[in-house]
Amino acid sequence: MTLQNLQKQVLQLSTSERWQLVQTLLESLQHEARPLQDKGNLSRLRGIAKDSDASGNEDIAREYITYLTEKYQ
């Protein structure tokens, strides 16, 4: 079905049916747009918890062990 055929069929619907179609289309667009907005917010937070001096999990573990050792001495 082409877009032109769909448009012709839609114009044959009653006014209330066309309004229902418009509402359904808007809701579907909102649902599709929402994950993009959420993704944009999350991408801005990426790396916020990273330690710029740590080069890997082993370094983080060593630093944490050192911290605990110093804390409880």
Buried (B, 14 or more C-beta within 10 A) or exposed (E): EEEEEEEEEEEEEEEEEEEEEEEEEEEEEEEEEEEEEEEEEEEEEEEEEEEEEEEEEEEEEEEEEEEEEEEEE
